[in-house]
Amino acid sequence: MVSVAVVANSVPSQQVELLLEFIASQLESSRCFERYLCWCSLLLSRHALSLKQRSSTISRLVQTLQRSISRHLSDLGSLSNDNTHLLQFLVSVGDAYCLNKSEHLGDHREPSLC
């Protein structure tokens, strides 16, 4: 991501708003969330002063970015929750399988060590 930082630094102040608008539109439809979030973060941090001076004109853009990022955050949270529950289920099924296997063979090992 070093190259992204170099490009973000070299983008002229006048073009940052257009680039952020493009990123906002891509965040709505693209699955490349991390890439666009990196661009967004670098552009906002590198050009904060010039953007702050135009805060009244870019407030709608910032709200669009915030809405897209919040939606992705919510989706990632749900996915993470689902994965956690699925992994807990798989561990319990594996433990039950190992316990059943060790009882069947007369082995007295711990269920998670089979």
C-alpha distance (Angstrom), angle and dihedral (degrees) to the residues before:
residue distance angle dihedral
M1 . . .
V2 3.80 . .
S3 3.80 90.1 .
V4 3.80 90.2 54.0
A5 3.80 89.6 54.4
V6 3.80 91.3 50.1
V7 3.80 92.3 50.3
A8 3.82 92.6 43.6
N9 3.80 89.0 54.2
S10 3.77 92.9 49.8
V11 3.81 98.1 48.0
P12 3.81 108.8 111.1
S13 3.80 114.9 -115.6
Q14 3.79 90.8 -117.1
Q15 3.81 91.5 58.7
V16 3.81 98.4 46.3
E17 3.80 93.6 82.9
L18 3.81 91.9 51.9
L19 3.78 91.4 47.9
L20 3.80 91.5 48.9
E21 3.81 89.8 50.3
F22 3.80 89.1 53.3
I23 3.81 90.8 48.3
A24 3.81 90.7 49.2
S25 3.81 90.9 52.8
Q26 3.80 91.1 47.3
L27 3.80 92.5 48.5
E28 3.79 88.5 58.9
S29 3.80 94.8 57.0
S30 3.80 110.0 15.3
R31 3.77 128.8 89.9
C32 3.82 91.2 -149.5
F33 3.78 93.0 94.3
E34 3.81 97.3 150.5
R35 3.81 93.5 51.9
Y36 3.80 94.7 50.7
L37 3.79 92.5 41.4
C38 3.80 89.2 54.7
W39 3.81 91.0 50.0
C40 3.78 91.6 46.7
S41 3.79 93.5 48.8
L42 3.79 94.2 48.0
L43 3.80 94.6 45.5
L44 3.79 93.1 47.9
S45 3.79 93.7 47.4
R46 3.82 96.2 42.7
H47 3.80 95.5 45.5
A48 3.80 99.8 32.4
L49 3.80 96.2 123.6
S50 3.80 96.3 50.8
L51 3.80 91.0 43.9
K52 3.79 91.7 48.9
Q53 3.79 89.7 55.7
R54 3.81 88.6 56.6
S55 3.80 95.0 40.5
S56 3.80 94.4 128.3
T57 3.80 92.4 55.9
I58 3.79 96.9 43.8
S59 3.81 100.1 41.8
R60 3.81 91.9 101.2
L61 3.81 90.3 50.7
V62 3.81 91.5 50.6
Q63 3.81 90.2 49.8
T64 3.80 90.5 51.5
L65 3.80 90.8 50.3
Q66 3.79 91.1 47.4
R67 3.80 92.5 49.3
S68 3.82 92.5 49.8
I69 3.78 93.6 46.6
S70 3.82 91.4 47.2
R71 3.80 91.0 51.1
H72 3.79 91.6 50.9
L73 3.80 90.6 46.4
S74 3.79 90.1 53.1
D75 3.81 91.5 48.0
L76 3.81 91.5 49.3
G77 3.80 90.5 48.7
S78 3.80 91.4 52.9
L79 3.79 91.7 47.1
S80 3.79 91.1 49.0
N81 3.81 91.0 49.7
D82 3.80 91.5 49.2
N83 3.80 91.2 49.1
T84 3.80 91.8 49.2
H85 3.80 91.9 52.6
L86 3.80 92.0 45.1
L87 3.81 91.7 50.9
Q88 3.81 91.2 48.7
F89 3.80 89.2 51.3
L90 3.80 92.6 48.5
V91 3.81 91.9 49.3
S92 3.80 91.2 50.4
V93 3.82 91.5 48.2
G94 3.81 89.8 48.7
D95 3.80 91.8 48.7
A96 3.80 90.8 48.9
Y97 3.81 90.4 49.2
C98 3.81 91.9 49.8
L99 3.80 92.0 46.2
N100 3.80 91.0 50.0
K101 3.80 91.1 46.5
S102 3.82 93.6 49.0
E103 3.83 92.2 47.3
H104 3.78 89.9 49.9
L105 3.81 92.2 50.8
G106 3.80 94.5 39.8
D107 3.77 90.2 -116.6
H108 3.79 117.7 144.9
R109 3.79 100.6 -158.0
E110 3.78 122.7 136.5
P111 3.86 111.2 -87.1
S112 3.79 93.8 -120.8
L113 3.81 93.0 52.2
C114 3.80 99.8 59.9
